Amino acid sequence: MTQRLPISLSGPTVYSPAMITELGHFCLILAFAVAILQASLPLLGAETGRLRWMALGPPLATLQVALIAAAFAALVHAFVTSDFSLKVVYENSHTAKPMIYKVAGTWGNHEGSMLLWVLILALFGACAGWFGSGLPPALRARALSVQAMIGAAFLAFILFTSNPFLRLASPPFDGRDLNPLLQDVGLAFHPPFLYLGYVGLSMAFSFAMAALIEGRVDAAWARWVRPWTLAAWIFLTIGIALGSWWAYYELGWGGFWFWDPVENASLMPWLFAAALLHSAIVVEKREVLKAWTILLAVLAFGFSLIGTFLVRSGVITSVHAFANDPERGVFILMILGVFIGGGLTLFALRADRMQARGAFALVSREGALVLNNILLAVAAFVVFIGTIWPLVAEAAFDRKLSVGAPFFDAAFTPLMVLLAIALPLGAILPWKRGRLTGAARTLVAAALLALAVMALAFAVNSGRSALAPIGILLGVWLVAGACIDLWLRAGRTPSRLTRLPRADWGRGIAHSGLGVTFIGIACLTGWSTEDIRTVKVGESFPLGAYQVVLQAVEEGEGPNYLTTMATMRVLKGGAEVAVLHPEKRVYPVAAMPTTEAAIANGFRDDIYLVLGDAQADGSWAIRSYVKAFANWIWAGSLMMAFGGALSLSDRRLRVGAGARRQPLAQPAE
Amino acid sequence: MRGLLLAAVLVLAGPAFAVQPDEILADPALEARARALSEGLRCPVCQGETIDESNAPIARDMRLVLRERLVAGDSDAEAVAYLTDRYGEFILFRPRATGANLFLWFAAPVLLLSALVGAGLYVRRSRAAERSGPLSEAEEARLAELLKD
């Protein structure tokens, strides 16, 4: 590979990778300027009634996203061509790294990931411009300005504290490589999905702010906000599931959720988004819960920002790490303060204008959705307080303590159990007023089925914890309840099932997905078995109902790593089920060893093998698991996301459709 | 170059996973207790890993000490206390429900109850308002008074 020289100062300027980088940097600065214009002009126009200023919103939003996209493309180009004169490329890439991880490396670091963050933010803003022509012009102008305020704040954050286009004075020959744990397909796509989710909630926030400024919320508003929230929630669901799946197969002991602050940072907005998309239904159908829905919109995006702060400031590792290098953290904290504080202040000033139009009984669909909202919001609060408590305790009480899985399991699980019990009942209650006994009678079949399956589960439980059977009870109750709900909606007529609106199917599938995930989590936790032992090549050992043979252990070499790879046969009743190759890898450039578990995926059981160290007597340490129902966790998550997507594709809900059909303040129903 | 890489492998190849075969106790009941306890204890030098998951030498030491205490006949609480006396409450992933931590443990249940009560009151009030039309200020105050009881 020839070393290209940077732009020469004399003679005609020709193509040069360095020039592309500089153009990218320039585009980013220009985008900042455009964002400031977009943050002020449409808003001023809306306040003073100048239609032409308001109309500047969409073109400015388009220009902003185009500029940021150009900057992002320039950074991808630098990673792909391994331009080590850029500090981020040097610190996070290497010439020998496979191409897909060179591209993914663009967002596998702080600077690049923040650039992706603002790119998605600007993209959502532009979408409001492109698809929002049916919206009241003033509402759209204000929302676009709020969106650009967020954009300008984060563009300033990037330019002043986290600039990906910083150069090294003397470019090294090769880079320091990406953390090998992150060189993985699951993780390559995990951040973009999460960001689409986090940042998608900015739309709900911007429209909530615009509605507060106008002092008006109606069904058309909810019909506009709900698809965006739903889209953000779908992306968050997929992003969280990808991250959890990655942890399961990559970290080497088959855990799927660790209540790690970074995971919690994504769970909080997910919970609030789930609450918001349900409460927006109530606003849309019944024009009640308006103020609460606005508050949820502020909180959902607020917790996205809090998550960004927790992850990006380093405050989580230790209060002291944060205090020693506070530049970035303080900047994000200021952004956080301005937007959450501003949002809540505006809410406090204007919320009383959001008069409800109707009333409802405690036992009604509205009441059930209020319960859903309370449970989800309190669950998010549990996650929040558990995540920040170590910081609070250290800063305020000088106690260095930890909050981990035992706390979250104890505090979070009961809320989810309540949610699961109430969900099928709430979903079939009528609007305004219902009867609990009637709903319970309709669902007797679901309850009986769930109890019967739980009894079966207890029969095979053989003295293990009751966790798995109880999880199965709740899961089957949810799935069966969703089926009965669909059956009732189709008027108990099979032929009408196919003609149900997609939103109904989406709801049924998403709620069933929650049940499937419940079953997966409970069975994985309660029914998995583990075996740790040393094995000589040629020996076999029993693992649950299986027999495992260690056939060979060989050295090998990958594109940018060295490997020690075992060949292991898994037998059941003498017949071969799978041949697996667990590995130990070393990435010399990053100076890091990793274990690559080998997994035989199954409908019920995963067989999960991990190769350990060579022992003095020539045998190998082997850790093996039978992971029960593991794939149900992610299958359920995908069902939730698919259900959401189906609902999103419903004609009645298509982005902007409602807003177009319900012009201005004409309230629906 | 290959020699160099090989040297790197030898230097870097640390223990690949947490609990090593040689740590496991012969008594399965004691071992199960040790595993359950070590899943709730934090490795002091890692980023949020339990000593059960961690590859750090100190985590291994703690696992061994924990097993020694159990073999010596300590109860679960005594064995954990032995470790917290030396490493502080930082290693407890389940924070003690004492002092300021009471807020951590009770904030969510209190929030849940007050949210449920608050929502119930809101629903009743809005239904009352719907039945009788908009209330005068005096009626509003009287209603609030009544709902307090």
Interface residues (C-beta under 8 A of the other chain):
Chain A: G252 W253 G255 F258 D260 P261 V288 T317 A356 G358 A359 F360 A361 L362 G367 V370 L371 I374 L375 A377 V378 F381 V382 I385 G386 W389 A393 A396 F397 R399 K400 L401 S402 V403 G404 A405 P406 F407 A410 A411 L415 I532 R533 T534 L562 K584 V586 P588 A591 M592 P593 T595 V610 L611 G612 D613 Q615 A621 R623
Chain B: L4 L5 L6 A8 V9 L12 A13 G14 P15 A16 F17 A18 V19 Q20 P21 I24 E39 G40 R42 Q47 G48 T50 E53 G88 E89 F90 I91 L92 F93 R94 P95 G99 A100 N101 L104 W105 A107 A108 L111 L112 A115 L116 A119 G120 V123 R124 S126 R127 A129 E130
